[in-house]
Amino acid sequence: MDDLTGSSTERAHRLASLEGEADSPLPPDWVRRQLGLALAAWAEDERRLDVDAEGREDF
């Protein structure tokens, strides 16, 4: 199966819908990989927000 794409939220929603639609369980290694990729995307989004917020702080 191909990796999911999009934002971390979009990936999580797609993964949930795939689990509900699947006739058989999704491969555990694939699910774990998708969760890891979604978590990495979320962490990158958070890092960007932190950097942006730091740029706006008054010292």
PyMOL Python script that loads the backbone (N, CA, C, O; Angstrom):
from pymol import cmd

cmd.read_pdbstr("""\
ATOM      1  N   MET A   1       0.844  -1.189   0.000  1.00  0.00           N
ATOM      2  CA  MET A   1       0.000   0.000   0.000  1.00  0.00           C
ATOM      3  C   MET A   1       0.883   1.244   0.000  1.00  0.00           C
ATOM      4  O   MET A   1       1.968   1.261   0.582  1.00  0.00           O
ATOM      5  N   ASP A   2       0.387   2.285  -0.670  1.00  0.00           N
ATOM      6  CA  ASP A   2       1.109   3.549  -0.715  1.00  0.00           C
ATOM      7  C   ASP A   2       0.946   4.301   0.597  1.00  0.00           C
ATOM      8  O   ASP A   2      -0.029   4.113   1.325  1.00  0.00           O
ATOM      9  N   ASP A   3       1.921   5.158   0.883  1.00  0.00           N
ATOM     10  CA  ASP A   3       1.830   6.002   2.066  1.00  0.00           C
ATOM     11  C   ASP A   3       0.738   7.042   1.872  1.00  0.00           C
ATOM     12  O   ASP A   3       0.486   7.496   0.756  1.00  0.00           O
ATOM     13  N   LEU A   4       0.094   7.413   2.969  1.00  0.00           N
ATOM     14  CA  LEU A   4      -0.916   8.460   2.945  1.00  0.00           C
ATOM     15  C   LEU A   4      -0.218   9.807   2.790  1.00  0.00           C
ATOM     16  O   LEU A   4       0.941   9.961   3.175  1.00  0.00           O
ATOM     17  N   THR A   5      -0.928  10.778   2.225  1.00  0.00           N
ATOM     18  CA  THR A   5      -0.375  12.113   2.041  1.00  0.00           C
ATOM     19  C   THR A   5      -1.317  13.139   2.636  1.00  0.00           C
ATOM     20  O   THR A   5      -2.448  12.818   3.002  1.00  0.00           O
ATOM     21  N   GLY A   6      -0.852  14.366   2.731  1.00  0.00           N
ATOM     22  CA  GLY A   6      -1.654  15.452   3.269  1.00  0.00           C
ATOM     23  C   GLY A   6      -1.150  15.866   4.638  1.00  0.00           C
ATOM     24  O   GLY A   6      -0.090  15.433   5.089  1.00  0.00           O
ATOM     25  N   SER A   7      -1.929  16.710   5.286  1.00  0.00           N
ATOM     26  CA  SER A   7      -1.568  17.163   6.629  1.00  0.00           C
ATOM     27  C   SER A   7      -1.691  16.005   7.611  1.00  0.00           C
ATOM     28  O   SER A   7      -2.252  14.957   7.290  1.00  0.00           O
ATOM     29  N   SER A   8      -1.167  16.206   8.791  1.00  0.00           N
ATOM     30  CA  SER A   8      -1.260  15.145   9.795  1.00  0.00           C
ATOM     31  C   SER A   8      -2.717  14.834  10.125  1.00  0.00           C
ATOM     32  O   SER A   8      -3.068  13.674  10.344  1.00  0.00           O
ATOM     33  N   THR A   9      -3.555  15.845  10.161  1.00  0.00           N
ATOM     34  CA  THR A   9      -4.983  15.642  10.439  1.00  0.00           C
ATOM     35  C   THR A   9      -5.653  14.872   9.310  1.00  0.00           C
ATOM     36  O   THR A   9      -6.437  13.955   9.554  1.00  0.00           O
ATOM     37  N   GLU A  10      -5.344  15.247   8.078  1.00  0.00           N
ATOM     38  CA  GLU A  10      -5.919  14.549   6.928  1.00  0.00           C
ATOM     39  C   GLU A  10      -5.488  13.083   6.905  1.00  0.00           C
ATOM     40  O   GLU A  10      -6.290  12.199   6.604  1.00  0.00           O
ATOM     41  N   ARG A  11      -4.232  12.834   7.220  1.00  0.00           N
ATOM     42  CA  ARG A  11      -3.731  11.455   7.256  1.00  0.00           C
ATOM     43  C   ARG A  11      -4.443  10.641   8.329  1.00  0.00           C
ATOM     44  O   ARG A  11      -4.823   9.494   8.093  1.00  0.00           O
ATOM     45  N   ALA A  12      -4.623  11.232   9.502  1.00  0.00           N
ATOM     46  CA  ALA A  12      -5.291  10.520  10.599  1.00  0.00           C
ATOM     47  C   ALA A  12      -6.739  10.192  10.231  1.00  0.00           C
ATOM     48  O   ALA A  12      -7.221   9.091  10.497  1.00  0.00           O
ATOM     49  N   HIS A  13      -7.426  11.157   9.618  1.00  0.00           N
ATOM     50  CA  HIS A  13      -8.819  10.911   9.199  1.00  0.00           C
ATOM     51  C   HIS A  13      -8.885   9.829   8.122  1.00  0.00           C
ATOM     52  O   HIS A  13      -9.757   8.961   8.158  1.00  0.00           O
ATOM     53  N   ARG A  14      -7.967   9.886   7.173  1.00  0.00           N
ATOM     54  CA  ARG A  14      -7.950   8.879   6.093  1.00  0.00           C
ATOM     55  C   ARG A  14      -7.649   7.497   6.653  1.00  0.00           C
ATOM     56  O   ARG A  14      -8.262   6.513   6.241  1.00  0.00           O
ATOM     57  N   LEU A  15      -6.713   7.417   7.585  1.00  0.00           N
ATOM     58  CA  LEU A  15      -6.382   6.130   8.202  1.00  0.00           C
ATOM     59  C   LEU A  15      -7.590   5.560   8.935  1.00  0.00           C
ATOM     60  O   LEU A  15      -7.876   4.368   8.830  1.00  0.00           O
ATOM     61  N   ALA A  16      -8.290   6.400   9.668  1.00  0.00           N
ATOM     62  CA  ALA A  16      -9.486   5.938  10.375  1.00  0.00           C
ATOM     63  C   ALA A  16     -10.547   5.443   9.408  1.00  0.00           C
ATOM     64  O   ALA A  16     -11.193   4.425   9.659  1.00  0.00           O
ATOM     65  N   SER A  17     -10.730   6.158   8.299  1.00  0.00           N
ATOM     66  CA  SER A  17     -11.743   5.723   7.339  1.00  0.00           C
ATOM     67  C   SER A  17     -11.319   4.431   6.633  1.00  0.00           C
ATOM     68  O   SER A  17     -12.158   3.576   6.350  1.00  0.00           O
ATOM     69  N   LEU A  18     -10.033   4.289   6.352  1.00  0.00           N
ATOM     70  CA  LEU A  18      -9.555   3.046   5.739  1.00  0.00           C
ATOM     71  C   LEU A  18      -9.778   1.854   6.656  1.00  0.00           C
ATOM     72  O   LEU A  18     -10.155   0.774   6.199  1.00  0.00           O
ATOM     73  N   GLU A  19      -9.548   2.048   7.942  1.00  0.00           N
ATOM     74  CA  GLU A  19      -9.768   0.953   8.889  1.00  0.00           C
ATOM     75  C   GLU A  19     -11.235   0.543   8.924  1.00  0.00           C
ATOM     76  O   GLU A  19     -11.551  -0.641   9.043  1.00  0.00           O
ATOM     77  N   GLY A  20     -12.127   1.523   8.820  1.00  0.00           N
ATOM     78  CA  GLY A  20     -13.556   1.226   8.820  1.00  0.00           C
ATOM     79  C   GLY A  20     -14.028   0.563   7.537  1.00  0.00           C
ATOM     80  O   GLY A  20     -14.970  -0.229   7.558  1.00  0.00           O
ATOM     81  N   GLU A  21     -13.379   0.881   6.412  1.00  0.00           N
ATOM     82  CA  GLU A  21     -13.777   0.353   5.106  1.00  0.00           C
ATOM     83  C   GLU A  21     -13.161  -1.013   4.796  1.00  0.00           C
ATOM     84  O   GLU A  21     -13.678  -1.752   3.958  1.00  0.00           O
ATOM     85  N   ALA A  22     -12.078  -1.341   5.457  1.00  0.00           N
ATOM     86  CA  ALA A  22     -11.312  -2.546   5.106  1.00  0.00           C
ATOM     87  C   ALA A  22     -12.100  -3.822   5.392  1.00  0.00           C
ATOM     88  O   ALA A  22     -12.742  -3.962   6.433  1.00  0.00           O
ATOM     89  N   ASP A  23     -12.029  -4.754   4.427  1.00  0.00           N
ATOM     90  CA  ASP A  23     -12.650  -6.063   4.617  1.00  0.00           C
ATOM     91  C   ASP A  23     -11.813  -6.932   5.549  1.00  0.00           C
ATOM     92  O   ASP A  23     -12.336  -7.799   6.249  1.00  0.00           O
ATOM     93  N   SER A  24     -10.515  -6.685   5.546  1.00  0.00           N
ATOM     94  CA  SER A  24      -9.605  -7.404   6.423  1.00  0.00           C
ATOM     95  C   SER A  24      -8.733  -6.375   7.133  1.00  0.00           C
ATOM     96  O   SER A  24      -8.630  -5.233   6.685  1.00  0.00           O
ATOM     97  N   PRO A  25      -8.113  -6.769   8.225  1.00  0.00           N
ATOM     98  CA  PRO A  25      -7.281  -5.802   8.964  1.00  0.00           C
ATOM     99  C   PRO A  25      -6.163  -5.242   8.078  1.00  0.00           C
ATOM    100  O   PRO A  25      -5.590  -5.949   7.249  1.00  0.00           O
ATOM    101  N   LEU A  26      -5.875  -3.966   8.275  1.00  0.00           N
ATOM    102  CA  LEU A  26      -4.767  -3.349   7.562  1.00  0.00           C
ATOM    103  C   LEU A  26      -3.458  -3.931   8.091  1.00  0.00           C
ATOM    104  O   LEU A  26      -3.378  -4.291   9.265  1.00  0.00           O
ATOM    105  N   PRO A  27      -2.439  -4.030   7.251  1.00  0.00           N
ATOM    106  CA  PRO A  27      -1.162  -4.583   7.711  1.00  0.00           C
ATOM    107  C   PRO A  27      -0.591  -3.743   8.862  1.00  0.00           C
ATOM    108  O   PRO A  27      -0.434  -2.529   8.727  1.00  0.00           O
ATOM    109  N   PRO A  28      -0.284  -4.385   9.980  1.00  0.00           N
ATOM    110  CA  PRO A  28       0.197  -3.636  11.155  1.00  0.00           C
ATOM    111  C   PRO A  28       1.439  -2.798  10.882  1.00  0.00           C
ATOM    112  O   PRO A  28       1.550  -1.681  11.388  1.00  0.00           O
ATOM    113  N   ASP A  29       2.372  -3.315  10.094  1.00  0.00           N
ATOM    114  CA  ASP A  29       3.578  -2.537   9.814  1.00  0.00           C
ATOM    115  C   ASP A  29       3.253  -1.291   8.991  1.00  0.00           C
ATOM    116  O   ASP A  29       3.881  -0.250   9.184  1.00  0.00           O
ATOM    117  N   TRP A  30       2.296  -1.375   8.088  1.00  0.00           N
ATOM    118  CA  TRP A  30       1.883  -0.226   7.295  1.00  0.00           C
ATOM    119  C   TRP A  30       1.191   0.809   8.180  1.00  0.00           C
ATOM    120  O   TRP A  30       1.461   2.005   8.065  1.00  0.00           O
ATOM    121  N   VAL A  31       0.294   0.351   9.067  1.00  0.00           N
ATOM    122  CA  VAL A  31      -0.414   1.264   9.970  1.00  0.00           C
ATOM    123  C   VAL A  31       0.593   1.983  10.866  1.00  0.00           C
ATOM    124  O   VAL A  31       0.499   3.193  11.073  1.00  0.00           O
ATOM    125  N   ARG A  32       1.551   1.231  11.391  1.00  0.00           N
ATOM    126  CA  ARG A  32       2.568   1.839  12.263  1.00  0.00           C
ATOM    127  C   ARG A  32       3.370   2.881  11.499  1.00  0.00           C
ATOM    128  O   ARG A  32       3.664   3.951  12.031  1.00  0.00           O
ATOM    129  N   ARG A  33       3.722   2.580  10.266  1.00  0.00           N
ATOM    130  CA  ARG A  33       4.463   3.535   9.433  1.00  0.00           C
ATOM    131  C   ARG A  33       3.634   4.795   9.201  1.00  0.00           C
ATOM    132  O   ARG A  33       4.164   5.903   9.287  1.00  0.00           O
ATOM    133  N   GLN A  34       2.346   4.645   8.910  1.00  0.00           N
ATOM    134  CA  GLN A  34       1.480   5.793   8.662  1.00  0.00           C
ATOM    135  C   GLN A  34       1.342   6.658   9.912  1.00  0.00           C
ATOM    136  O   GLN A  34       1.354   7.886   9.833  1.00  0.00           O
ATOM    137  N   LEU A  35       1.211   6.010  11.053  1.00  0.00           N
ATOM    138  CA  LEU A  35       1.117   6.763  12.308  1.00  0.00           C
ATOM    139  C   LEU A  35       2.420   7.526  12.568  1.00  0.00           C
ATOM    140  O   LEU A  35       2.396   8.675  13.008  1.00  0.00           O
ATOM    141  N   GLY A  36       3.544   6.883  12.296  1.00  0.00           N
ATOM    142  CA  GLY A  36       4.841   7.544  12.464  1.00  0.00           C
ATOM    143  C   GLY A  36       5.000   8.733  11.535  1.00  0.00           C
ATOM    144  O   GLY A  36       5.494   9.783  11.944  1.00  0.00           O
ATOM    145  N   LEU A  37       4.581   8.571  10.280  1.00  0.00           N
ATOM    146  CA  LEU A  37       4.664   9.676   9.315  1.00  0.00           C
ATOM    147  C   LEU A  37       3.727  10.823   9.701  1.00  0.00           C
ATOM    148  O   LEU A  37       4.093  11.992   9.572  1.00  0.00           O
ATOM    149  N   ALA A  38       2.528  10.496  10.171  1.00  0.00           N
ATOM    150  CA  ALA A  38       1.584  11.530  10.604  1.00  0.00           C
ATOM    151  C   ALA A  38       2.131  12.269  11.822  1.00  0.00           C
ATOM    152  O   ALA A  38       2.002  13.489  11.920  1.00  0.00           O
ATOM    153  N   LEU A  39       2.734  11.541  12.739  1.00  0.00           N
ATOM    154  CA  LEU A  39       3.318  12.162  13.925  1.00  0.00           C
ATOM    155  C   LEU A  39       4.481  13.068  13.536  1.00  0.00           C
ATOM    156  O   LEU A  39       4.619  14.162  14.083  1.00  0.00           O
ATOM    157  N   ALA A  40       5.312  12.632  12.604  1.00  0.00           N
ATOM    158  CA  ALA A  40       6.430  13.458  12.140  1.00  0.00           C
ATOM    159  C   ALA A  40       5.915  14.731  11.460  1.00  0.00           C
ATOM    160  O   ALA A  40       6.481  15.806  11.658  1.00  0.00           O
ATOM    161  N   ALA A  41       4.856  14.621  10.668  1.00  0.00           N
ATOM    162  CA  ALA A  41       4.266  15.790  10.007  1.00  0.00           C
ATOM    163  C   ALA A  41       3.695  16.748  11.044  1.00  0.00           C
ATOM    164  O   ALA A  41       3.841  17.964  10.917  1.00  0.00           O
ATOM    165  N   TRP A  42       3.045  16.205  12.068  1.00  0.00           N
ATOM    166  CA  TRP A  42       2.499  17.040  13.135  1.00  0.00           C
ATOM    167  C   TRP A  42       3.620  17.767  13.874  1.00  0.00           C
ATOM    168  O   TRP A  42       3.503  18.958  14.162  1.00  0.00           O
ATOM    169  N   ALA A  43       4.706  17.056  14.181  1.00  0.00           N
ATOM    170  CA  ALA A  43       5.838  17.662  14.889  1.00  0.00           C
ATOM    171  C   ALA A  43       6.456  18.782  14.057  1.00  0.00           C
ATOM    172  O   ALA A  43       6.832  19.820  14.602  1.00  0.00           O
ATOM    173  N   GLU A  44       6.565  18.585  12.758  1.00  0.00           N
ATOM    174  CA  GLU A  44       7.108  19.626  11.883  1.00  0.00           C
ATOM    175  C   GLU A  44       6.194  20.841  11.861  1.00  0.00           C
ATOM    176  O   GLU A  44       6.674  21.974  11.889  1.00  0.00           O
ATOM    177  N   ASP A  45       4.891  20.625  11.811  1.00  0.00           N
ATOM    178  CA  ASP A  45       3.945  21.736  11.862  1.00  0.00           C
ATOM    179  C   ASP A  45       4.096  22.515  13.170  1.00  0.00           C
ATOM    180  O   ASP A  45       4.095  23.746  13.167  1.00  0.00           O
ATOM    181  N   GLU A  46       4.224  21.802  14.276  1.00  0.00           N
ATOM    182  CA  GLU A  46       4.389  22.444  15.584  1.00  0.00           C
ATOM    183  C   GLU A  46       5.698  23.229  15.650  1.00  0.00           C
ATOM    184  O   GLU A  46       5.740  24.323  16.213  1.00  0.00           O
ATOM    185  N   ARG A  47       6.760  22.672  15.079  1.00  0.00           N
ATOM    186  CA  ARG A  47       8.055  23.355  15.083  1.00  0.00           C
ATOM    187  C   ARG A  47       7.948  24.668  14.310  1.00  0.00           C
ATOM    188  O   ARG A  47       8.464  25.697  14.746  1.00  0.00           O
ATOM    189  N   ARG A  48       7.279  24.624  13.168  1.00  0.00           N
ATOM    190  CA  ARG A  48       7.110  25.844  12.367  1.00  0.00           C
ATOM    191  C   ARG A  48       6.305  26.892  13.127  1.00  0.00           C
ATOM    192  O   ARG A  48       6.624  28.080  13.076  1.00  0.00           O
ATOM    193  N   LEU A  49       5.271  26.459  13.825  1.00  0.00           N
ATOM    194  CA  LEU A  49       4.480  27.398  14.620  1.00  0.00           C
ATOM    195  C   LEU A  49       5.320  28.004  15.734  1.00  0.00           C
ATOM    196  O   LEU A  49       5.209  29.198  16.012  1.00  0.00           O
ATOM    197  N   ASP A  50       6.161  27.197  16.376  1.00  0.00           N
ATOM    198  CA  ASP A  50       7.023  27.695  17.443  1.00  0.00           C
ATOM    199  C   ASP A  50       8.010  28.726  16.912  1.00  0.00           C
ATOM    200  O   ASP A  50       8.220  29.765  17.538  1.00  0.00           O
ATOM    201  N   VAL A  51       8.612  28.447  15.769  1.00  0.00           N
ATOM    202  CA  VAL A  51       9.571  29.375  15.160  1.00  0.00           C
ATOM    203  C   VAL A  51       8.860  30.668  14.797  1.00  0.00           C
ATOM    204  O   VAL A  51       9.398  31.752  15.023  1.00  0.00           O
ATOM    205  N   ASP A  52       7.671  30.572  14.244  1.00  0.00           N
ATOM    206  CA  ASP A  52       6.896  31.762  13.887  1.00  0.00           C
ATOM    207  C   ASP A  52       6.566  32.571  15.133  1.00  0.00           C
ATOM    208  O   ASP A  52       6.688  33.796  15.129  1.00  0.00           O
ATOM    209  N   ALA A  53       6.152  31.897  16.192  1.00  0.00           N
ATOM    210  CA  ALA A  53       5.803  32.591  17.441  1.00  0.00           C
ATOM    211  C   ALA A  53       7.027  33.271  18.047  1.00  0.00           C
ATOM    212  O   ALA A  53       6.927  34.387  18.557  1.00  0.00           O
ATOM    213  N   GLU A  54       8.176  32.609  17.996  1.00  0.00           N
ATOM    214  CA  GLU A  54       9.397  33.196  18.534  1.00  0.00           C
ATOM    215  C   GLU A  54       9.768  34.470  17.775  1.00  0.00           C
ATOM    216  O   GLU A  54      10.293  35.417  18.362  1.00  0.00           O
ATOM    217  N   GLY A  55       9.498  34.488  16.488  1.00  0.00           N
ATOM    218  CA  GLY A  55       9.812  35.650  15.669  1.00  0.00           C
ATOM    219  C   GLY A  55       8.947  36.860  16.005  1.00  0.00           C
ATOM    220  O   GLY A  55       9.277  37.988  15.639  1.00  0.00           O
ATOM    221  N   ARG A  56       7.856  36.624  16.691  1.00  0.00           N
ATOM    222  CA  ARG A  56       6.935  37.702  17.040  1.00  0.00           C
ATOM    223  C   ARG A  56       7.074  38.164  18.475  1.00  0.00           C
ATOM    224  O   ARG A  56       6.408  39.119  18.875  1.00  0.00           O
ATOM    225  N   GLU A  57       7.915  37.520  19.256  1.00  0.00           N
ATOM    226  CA  GLU A  57       8.077  37.915  20.663  1.00  0.00           C
ATOM    227  C   GLU A  57       8.870  39.200  20.762  1.00  0.00           C
ATOM    228  O   GLU A  57       9.834  39.413  20.027  1.00  0.00           O
ATOM    229  N   ASP A  58       8.450  40.051  21.682  1.00  0.00           N
ATOM    230  CA  ASP A  58       9.197  41.274  21.962  1.00  0.00           C
ATOM    231  C   ASP A  58      10.166  41.002  23.092  1.00  0.00           C
ATOM    232  O   ASP A  58       9.816  40.396  24.105  1.00  0.00           O
ATOM    233  N   PHE A  59      11.372  41.454  22.902  1.00  0.00           N
ATOM    234  CA  PHE A  59      12.380  41.247  23.952  1.00  0.00           C
ATOM    235  C   PHE A  59      12.697  42.544  24.624  1.00  0.00           C
ATOM    236  O   PHE A  59      13.523  42.581  25.536  1.00  0.00           O
TER     237      PHE A  59
END
""", "prot")
cmd.dss("prot")
cmd.show_as("cartoon", "prot")
cmd.util.cbc("prot")
cmd.orient("prot")
